[in-house]
Amino acid sequence: MNIKKILPILLLISSFNFYAQSESIKDKKEQIKALKVAYLTTELDLTTKEAEKFWPVYNTFDDKQFELRHMKMKAYKQRMSEAALDKMTENQAVLLLTQMENTDEELFLLRKNYTKNLRKVLPAVKIIKLRISEEGFNRKLLHQYRDRHNKK
């Protein structure tokens, strides 16, 4: 592993501690996003030309995915508390289930369209590396979070 790959990983890991001390959720989200950008840029080894075309596509997808996952799913989760489920009629449950399936389909179509758009700006190998890198980043973030809470 060369220094070009090691340095951002070290920065990523050391930055998680700073992340943990941040005051607001918005700040935390921005810090994670900045760390993710640095991580993905390093892992994908994007050329300047690729980066100029890639980041607008990626950011649009990421924002829309966040909206779908967090806003809609949060609304569903509130309606799925144990007390709410006990009072829910079969028709209400069918409606909620249909809404959840529609959101899942929206997420699938969003990802499919995103991949189609990425193919216009990145070679297929880098798109696959992107998926692997995103999973790696999320795994490191989760491990850091778990480690921080296990120490408390």
C-alpha positions in Angstrom: 0.0 0.0 0.0 1.5 3.3 -1.0 1.5 6.6 1.0 -1.2 8.0 -1.3 -3.6 5.4 0.1 -2.3 5.3 3.7 -2.5 9.0 4.4 -6.2 9.6 3.8 -7.1 6.4 5.7 -5.1 7.6 8.7 -6.8 11.0 8.4 -10.1 9.3 8.2 -9.5 7.2 11.3 -8.1 10.1 13.3 -10.9 12.4 12.2 -13.6 10.1 13.7 -12.6 11.2 17.2 -13.1 14.8 16.2 -16.4 13.8 14.7 -17.5 12.3 18.0 -17.0 15.7 19.7 -19.0 17.7 17.3 -21.9 19.6 18.6 -24.7 19.4 16.0 -26.1 16.6 13.8 -25.7 18.9 10.8 -22.0 19.4 11.6 -21.5 15.6 12.0 -23.2 15.0 8.7 -20.9 17.5 7.0 -17.8 16.0 8.6 -18.8 12.5 7.6 -19.5 13.7 4.0 -16.0 15.4 3.9 -14.4 12.3 5.1 -16.3 10.2 2.7 -15.3 12.4 -0.2 -11.6 12.2 0.7 -11.9 8.4 1.2 -13.7 7.8 -2.1 -11.4 10.1 -4.1 -8.4 8.2 -2.8 -9.9 4.7 -3.3 -11.2 5.4 -6.8 -8.1 7.3 -7.9 -10.2 9.7 -9.9 -8.6 11.8 -12.6 -9.4 15.5 -12.5 -11.7 15.1 -15.5 -13.5 12.1 -13.9 -13.9 14.0 -10.6 -15.5 17.0 -12.3 -18.2 14.8 -13.8 -18.5 12.3 -11.0 -19.1 14.4 -7.9 -22.2 16.3 -9.2 -23.8 12.9 -10.2 -22.8 11.3 -6.8 -24.0 14.3 -4.7 -27.4 14.4 -6.4 -27.8 10.7 -5.9 -26.6 10.8 -2.3 -29.0 13.7 -1.4 -32.0 12.0 -2.9 -31.1 8.7 -1.3 -30.8 10.4 2.1 -34.1 12.0 1.6 -35.9 8.8 0.7 -34.2 6.7 3.4 -34.3 9.1 6.3 -37.4 11.2 5.7 -39.8 8.7 4.4 -38.6 5.7 6.5 -38.6 7.9 9.6 -42.3 8.6 9.0 -42.9 4.9 8.6 -41.0 4.0 11.7 -43.1 6.4 13.8 -46.2 4.6 12.6 -44.7 1.2 13.4 -44.2 1.5 17.1 -45.6 -1.5 19.0 -48.5 0.6 20.4 -49.4 2.0 17.0 -49.3 -1.5 15.4 -51.6 -2.9 18.1 -54.2 -0.2 17.2 -53.7 -0.4 13.4 -56.5 -1.8 11.3 -55.8 -4.3 8.5 -56.5 -1.6 5.9 -54.1 0.8 7.5 -51.4 -1.9 7.7 -52.0 -2.7 4.0 -51.6 1.0 3.1 -48.5 1.4 5.2 -47.0 -1.8 3.6 -47.8 -0.4 0.1 -46.1 2.9 1.0 -43.0 1.1 2.2 -42.8 -1.0 -0.9 -43.2 2.1 -3.1 -40.3 3.7 -1.2 -38.2 0.6 -1.7 -39.0 0.7 -5.4 -38.1 4.4 -5.6 -34.7 3.6 -4.0 -34.2 0.8 -6.5 -35.0 3.0 -9.5 -32.9 5.8 -8.1 -29.9 3.4 -7.8 -30.5 2.1 -11.3 -30.7 5.6 -12.8 -27.6 6.6 -10.8 -25.6 3.6 -12.2 -26.8 4.5 -15.7 -25.6 8.1 -15.2 -22.3 6.9 -13.7 -21.6 4.8 -16.8 -21.4 8.1 -18.8 -18.6 9.4 -16.6 -16.7 6.4 -15.1 -15.5 3.1 -16.5 -17.4 0.1 -15.1 -14.4 -1.1 -13.0 -14.4 2.2 -11.1 -18.2 2.0 -10.6 -17.7 -1.4 -9.0 -14.7 0.0 -6.9 -17.1 2.8 -5.8 -19.6 0.3 -4.4 -16.9 -1.6 -2.6 -15.3 1.7 -1.3 -18.7 2.9 0.0 -19.2 -0.3 1.9 -15.7 -0.1 3.3 -16.2 3.5 4.4 -19.5 2.6 6.0 -18.0 -0.4 7.8 -15.1 1.7 9.2 -17.6 4.4 10.3 -19.7 1.7 12.0 -16.7 0.1 13.7 -15.5 3.5 14.9 -19.0 4.2 16.3 -19.2 0.9 18.1 -15.7 1.2 19.5 -16.5 4.7 20.8 -19.7 3.5 22.6 -18.1 0.3 23.9 -15.4 2.4 25.7 -18.1 4.4 27.6 
